[in-house]
Amino acid sequence: LQDVQNKYNLGGLFNWAVTEDDRNSSKHVIVLDQGGLNLPTRDYYLNKTAHKKVLEAYLDYMTRICVLLGANKSEARAQMAKVIQFETDLANITTPLEDRRDEEGLYNPYTIREWQKIAPFLNWTLFFNDAFTLVNRSITDDERIVVYAPDYFRNLTKVLKKYSKNEDDQKILTSYMMWQVSRSLSTYLSKSFRDATKILRKALFGSEGTEESWRYCVTDTNNAIGFAVGAMFVREVFHGEAKTQGEIMIDNIRNAFKRNLRNLDWMDEETRGCRNQG
């Protein structure tokens, strides 16, 4: 898990990132959230009748990738079916989107020492120190983190314990992590791997979504090094005249905002007086 998350920067079991603190935008904080599902929502796993075709296509897609990587087809299909069951267990403990609308309820701060007792399936201090090695940042047990889905992690501890009872169960967990890597990186391989995704795409969206090679390459490059591509674009098309026009447009918007602000009868004078700050 540590290698998949930190070394390869791929998802698995949960998501985490460093973002602005929701309660203090001048600071950054480590945020943990639920994750681990490879279909768009938990409903695809839990409503098997309505999404039978998608689940079958997902299994076909998984099997195809495994075979392309050298696996025996029947063995791969059987093992990937178990991986889907594992993902279904994750779906069962995943909080539905409609229950995550309360931003106050999502914000749950802990120290890593406190969090270790709640989700002991991982050595969190070791995990984060490994992640921050490249930037020379040391993480202690007193580091403050924010968890958006603490119940998910409590239940994840139980799920992982269930899949650690014997060698066969552990193999399912290992297969899940290997699938996370294979699925994420297969798009960087040959055309046969990229074509395999059409099975699932058609079941999900009703179309295979064919794409010209040049457009695929541009999109992939932009996803990988977006800032560098953006700088090249600006140098190519954003010349002096365009910059001047852009600045005039922004100034017009700013001035219109200030004019409208003076006419807002619901805003008190103290707040209105802050309009020229920043």
Steps between C-alpha positions, in 0.01 A plus 500: 500500500778741591680440170181532294399824671837670541748350255264471203253775600202274433178455695417203715262453795492874580597842367725758658646836405650820638252785452402833646346462844122552466501690830815704433592564137841643600612151600525163329402170657506128422149384406381137499185383323323183391593341166591174334208452261574474130142538372346850509282455812429246773158431346660307212618240751200494731214506248609190309168457318500848346871491421546138402634586152752747643630249754533233231682747274727601788592134559563451127721809496698387805548154353613642165768712666624206707522277191691769312744504790551124465243344736292189434152615398289272722722554805507874443121521464446306822742718695366826358147395599631483857653845459159635395355347816769677702410829329136425582600473867663843464183633337299379799704717738523801264284796600254595219555837334163628620613451860816707449341837437556632852846656479513553874436130557778404259763693692647270766842606636735259679862471591668200340535351849124520547433373148726198547263368767196542274652344184782272613526301176790724393791667677396852404812678625718265297267529199509880490873523571555272202278724287686818600852361461561683171419839653696447822191545716490310828158390628450439872220339700382849588443598135145627450295336224139530384288195419190539284367148558608358839225235499631366170844448653357338812313253282797460265700370794238225543494419127879464486493280808246279322734467201802414714373176652673259263722482193211494252345814649838676500539406134175684421631814669829472311313448173295812570813711550660352187181577307516862616849527349415309180180696437663837557809437289353289218419813299875558464544161330421383147174554310363159600500614864327828417246317286412279796346800675240525223319199653429690819454839337223371276314344794529819705441766236349316203797584277853370461624856470751459218767768494767606252853414608622860497215614724564215743871590515429869557249426777733255671796738481290785637385281791858408583674840461214747479693807621776451242247451220310808617817710488567384142142590405529849648829565320346386171164677497485758781686797349521859623172623351303209646652569843392865484146401400487250785610760755237746372231231532605419860505872592148544357372208708670635812356849452150364433525295820596809702209700353251225580642465851401858586135421424464187714252596772543175694875554566613693811744790473787317672490220244453748217810683621711191436431512126826677417718260697710232320 
